[in-house]
Amino acid sequence: KLICVKSTVPIGTGQGLIEKLQNNSVDERFYDVVSNPEFLREGSAVHDFFNPDRIIIGTESEKACTIMKEVYAPLIESQIPWFFTDISSSETIKYASNAFLATKLSFINEISNLCDQTGADIQDVAYGMGLDKRIGPAFLKPGPGFGGSCFPKDCNALYSIGARYGVPLFLVETALKINAEQKKKPIEKLSALMNESLTDKTVAILGLAFKNNTDDIRYSPAIDTIAILLEEGAHIKAYDPHATNNMRKLFPSIEYQSSAYDALYQADACIIMTEWEEFKTLDLGYMTNIMKSCILVDTRNLLNPAELLQYNFKYAMMGRS
């Protein structure tokens, strides 16, 4: 039997599985263990499976290599890069990849915060950085912090594994700290715009999922934003195209709406938390008619600053002063 582990597992899991089989007197001729991590994004998993950046296969068995190469033959024949390595290296590749991307996000968020103070435009800064082939444009979008099931979990796991082996992973630890601080930014920006207590203010939250095209709220920055608003005594009207039912389990007492405009009706302020396509085309003129006051925090830099000024919005973005 070929035992193929695709889940993201702590480094050493594959070897531990082999040892467990050996300790139970399973003849080594009867099995091979392979680490074959997946690199799928939520919302585009099927596309990513058939169009991967690379195929990583970790095993010390030539027989297992042959079988796995047959399994992936259609992708390998279409010139998808594939790479054989040992099990521990394969497991490490997955953790290190996610930790690097999380670090890249934390870095651009820090630069975004600097742009807020210097007057530089983070979109121009990120574009200029991304033209460098050594850096590339991916994961250079500032926001309210990363969430989801992978980056926070895998960074914490990698940091713990490093500690277990006596290798402090300072950069990974710092990326997590930056991310925790970044999740406070939406409320900091809102408070600066309103210049008054948030108690009894009605705030529309547009977007609850940690990213667009999914209903996943795990580690979503919206959770932190809602929690802080509730602590401040604000009233919340929330809308998300797909994640409402999941968020309702965490915050059953807040008011959920069936459209963005329903959430915005009579709101004192609005915070855009998720990069849904429909939020990019919000009718700003209509918003001025239905909101109590035109105050908006766009944590995803979806809207056009010139149009916001045209409609007399007091607004804040990430790294776009």
C-alpha positions in Angstrom: 0.0 0.0 0.0 1.1 3.5 -0.7 0.2 5.8 2.2 0.1 9.4 0.9 -0.2 12.2 3.3 -1.5 15.4 1.7 -2.5 17.3 4.8 -0.3 20.0 6.3 1.3 18.1 9.2 4.1 18.8 11.7 7.5 18.1 10.4 8.4 14.6 11.4 4.9 13.2 11.0 5.8 11.0 8.0 8.8 9.5 9.8 6.6 9.0 12.9 4.1 7.1 10.8 6.8 4.8 9.5 8.1 4.2 13.1 4.5 3.4 14.2 4.1 0.8 11.5 7.5 -0.7 12.4 6.7 -0.8 16.1 3.5 -2.7 15.2 5.6 -5.3 13.2 4.2 -4.3 9.8 6.5 -5.8 7.2 8.2 -2.9 5.3 7.6 -4.7 2.0 3.9 -4.0 2.4 3.8 -0.2 2.5 5.5 3.0 1.5 4.9 6.4 3.0 4.8 9.6 0.9 4.4 13.3 1.7 2.6 15.1 -1.1 1.4 18.5 0.3 -1.4 20.3 -1.5 -1.1 24.0 -2.3 -4.8 24.9 -2.9 -6.4 28.3 -2.3 -9.9 28.5 -0.9 -12.3 29.6 -3.6 -10.1 28.2 -6.4 -9.1 24.7 -5.3 -10.2 22.8 -8.4 -8.3 25.3 -10.7 -5.3 25.1 -8.5 -5.2 21.3 -8.5 -5.1 21.2 -12.3 -2.8 24.2 -12.6 -0.3 24.0 -9.7 2.9 25.9 -9.5 4.7 22.7 -8.6 4.2 19.1 -7.4 6.2 18.1 -4.3 6.6 14.4 -3.6 8.6 13.3 -0.5 9.6 9.7 -0.2 12.7 7.6 0.1 11.2 4.7 -2.0 11.9 4.4 -5.7 8.7 2.3 -6.0 6.7 5.1 -4.5 8.3 7.6 -6.8 7.3 5.6 -9.8 3.7 5.3 -8.6 3.3 9.0 -7.8 4.8 9.9 -11.1 2.1 7.8 -12.8 -0.6 9.4 -10.7 0.5 12.9 -11.8 1.4 11.9 -15.3 -1.1 14.2 -17.0 0.2 17.2 -15.1 3.8 16.3 -15.5 3.3 15.8 -19.2 1.8 19.3 -19.4 5.2 20.7 -18.1 4.1 21.3 -14.5 7.3 21.4 -12.4 7.7 18.3 -10.2 10.2 17.6 -7.5 11.1 14.5 -5.5 12.7 14.9 -2.1 12.7 13.2 1.3 9.6 13.2 3.6 10.8 15.8 6.1 11.9 18.2 3.4 8.5 17.9 1.7 6.7 18.6 5.0 9.0 21.6 5.6 8.3 23.0 2.2 4.6 23.4 2.9 5.1 25.1 6.3 7.9 27.3 5.0 5.9 28.4 1.9 2.9 29.5 4.0 5.1 31.2 6.6 7.0 33.1 3.8 3.7 34.3 2.3 2.4 35.3 5.7 5.6 37.2 6.3 5.3 39.0 3.0 1.7 40.1 3.9 2.9 41.3 7.3 5.7 43.2 5.7 3.5 45.1 3.2 1.1 45.9 6.0 3.9 47.5 8.0 5.0 49.5 4.9 1.3 50.5 4.5 1.2 51.8 8.0 4.4 53.8 7.3 2.8 55.2 4.1 -0.1 56.4 6.3 2.3 58.7 8.1 4.6 59.8 5.3 1.9 60.5 2.6 3.3 57.8 0.2 0.8 55.7 -1.7 1.1 52.0 -0.9 -0.4 51.0 -4.2 2.4 52.7 -6.1 5.0 51.4 -3.6 3.7 47.8 -3.9 3.6 48.1 -7.7 7.2 49.4 -7.8 8.4 46.7 -5.5 6.6 44.0 -7.5 8.4 44.9 -10.7 11.5 43.5 -9.1 11.6 39.9 -10.3 13.2 38.9 -7.0 10.1 40.2 -5.2 7.2 39.8 -7.5 3.7 41.4 -7.2 1.9 38.6 -5.4 0.9 39.0 -1.7 1.7 42.7 -1.8 -1.8 44.0 -1.0 -2.2 45.6 2.3 -5.3 44.8 4.4 -6.6 44.3 7.9 -4.4 41.3 8.6 -4.3 37.8 7.2 -6.8 35.1 8.3 -8.1 31.8 7.2 -7.2 28.3 8.3 -3.7 28.1 6.9 -1.4 31.1 7.6 -2.1 31.6 11.3 -2.2 27.9 12.1 0.9 27.0 10.0 3.0 30.0 11.3 2.2 29.0 14.9 3.0 25.4 14.2 6.3 26.2 12.5 7.2 28.5 15.4 6.4 25.7 17.9 8.4 23.1 15.9 11.4 25.5 15.9 11.1 25.9 19.6 11.0 22.1 20.1 14.2 21.8 18.2 15.8 24.8 19.9 15.7 26.9 16.8 13.9 30.3 17.6 12.2 31.4 14.4 12.2 35.2 15.1 10.9 36.2 11.7 7.9 33.9 11.9 7.1 35.1 15.4 7.3 38.8 14.3 5.0 38.2 11.3 2.4 36.8 13.8 2.8 39.8 16.1 2.5 42.3 13.2 -0.7 40.5 12.1 -2.2 40.7 15.5 -1.5 44.4 15.6 -2.8 45.0 12.1 -6.2 43.6 13.1 -6.7 46.6 15.3 -6.2 49.1 12.5 -9.8 49.2 11.2 -11.1 50.5 14.5 -8.1 52.8 15.0 -8.9 54.4 11.6 -12.6 54.6 12.3 -12.1 56.2 15.7 -9.7 58.8 14.2 -12.4 59.7 11.5 -15.3 60.0 13.9 -13.3 61.8 16.6 -15.8 60.7 19.2 -16.9 57.7 21.2 -18.2 54.8 19.3 -20.8 54.0 22.0 -24.3 53.8 20.5 -23.0 54.4 17.0 -24.3 52.2 14.2 -21.4 50.7 12.1 -22.0 48.8 8.9 -19.5 45.9 8.4 -19.3 44.9 4.8 -17.6 41.5 4.5 -17.2 38.8 7.2 -15.2 36.0 5.4 -11.5 36.2 5.8 -11.3 36.5 2.0 -13.6 36.7 -1.0 -15.1 33.7 -2.8 -15.4 31.7 0.5 -17.7 31.5 3.5 -14.8 30.7 5.8 -14.5 33.0 8.8 -11.6 31.2 10.6 -9.3 33.9 12.0 -11.1 36.5 9.9 -10.1 40.1 10.7 -13.8 40.9 10.8 -14.0 38.9 14.1 -11.6 41.2 15.8 -13.3 44.3 14.4 -16.7 43.2 15.5 -15.4 42.2 19.0 -13.8 45.6 19.5 -16.9 47.5 18.3 -19.0 45.5 20.7 -16.6 46.4 23.6 -16.9 50.0 22.6 -20.7 49.8 22.8 -21.4 50.2 19.1 -24.4 48.7 17.2 -23.4 46.5 14.3 -25.2 45.9 11.0 -23.3 43.2 9.0 -23.4 41.8 5.5 -21.5 39.2 3.6 -22.7 37.3 0.4 -21.8 33.9 1.9 -20.4 34.0 5.4 -23.3 35.3 7.4 -24.5 32.0 8.8 -21.0 31.1 10.0 -20.5 34.5 11.7 -23.9 34.3 13.3 -22.6 31.3 15.3 -20.0 33.5 16.9 -22.0 36.7 17.2 -25.7 35.9 17.3 -26.7 39.2 18.8 -25.5 41.6 16.0 -27.8 42.6 13.2 -27.3 40.7 9.9 -28.6 42.1 6.6 -29.4 40.6 3.2 -27.6 43.3 1.2 -24.8 45.9 1.5 -27.3 48.7 1.2 -29.5 47.3 3.9 -26.5 47.3 6.2 -25.6 50.8 5.2 -29.1 52.2 5.9 -29.0 54.8 8.7 -25.4 53.7 9.6 -23.1 56.3 11.2 -20.1 54.7 9.5 -19.0 51.8 7.3 -16.0 49.4 7.4 -15.2 47.3 4.3 -13.5 44.2 5.5 -13.5 41.7 2.7 -12.6 42.1 -1.0 -15.9 41.0 -2.5 -16.4 42.2 -6.1 -19.8 43.8 -5.3 -18.1 46.2 -2.9 -15.9 47.6 -5.6 -19.0 49.0 -7.4 -20.9 50.5 -4.5 -23.1 53.4 -5.5 -21.5 56.2 -3.5 -24.2 58.7 -4.4 -26.9 56.4 -3.1 -24.8 55.7 0.1 -24.8 59.4 0.9 -28.6 59.4 0.8 -29.1 56.4 3.1 -26.3 56.7 5.6 -26.5 59.0 8.6 -23.0 60.3 8.0 -20.5 59.6 5.2 -17.7 58.0 7.1 -16.0 55.0 5.6 -12.9 52.8 6.3 -11.9 50.8 3.3 -9.4 48.2 4.6 -9.0 46.6 1.1 -8.4 49.8 -0.9 -11.3 48.8 -3.2 -12.8 52.3 -3.8 -11.5 55.3 -5.7 -10.3 58.1 -3.4 -11.2 60.8 -5.9 -14.8 59.6 -6.1 -15.0 59.4 -2.3 -14.0 63.0 -2.1 -16.4 64.0 -4.8 -19.2 62.7 -2.6 -17.8 64.3 0.5 -16.9 61.1 2.3 -14.6 61.2 5.3 -12.6 58.1 4.5 -9.5 56.1 5.5 -7.7 53.4 3.5 -4.6 51.3 4.1 -1.5 53.3 3.2 -3.4 55.8 1.1 -3.5 59.0 3.1 
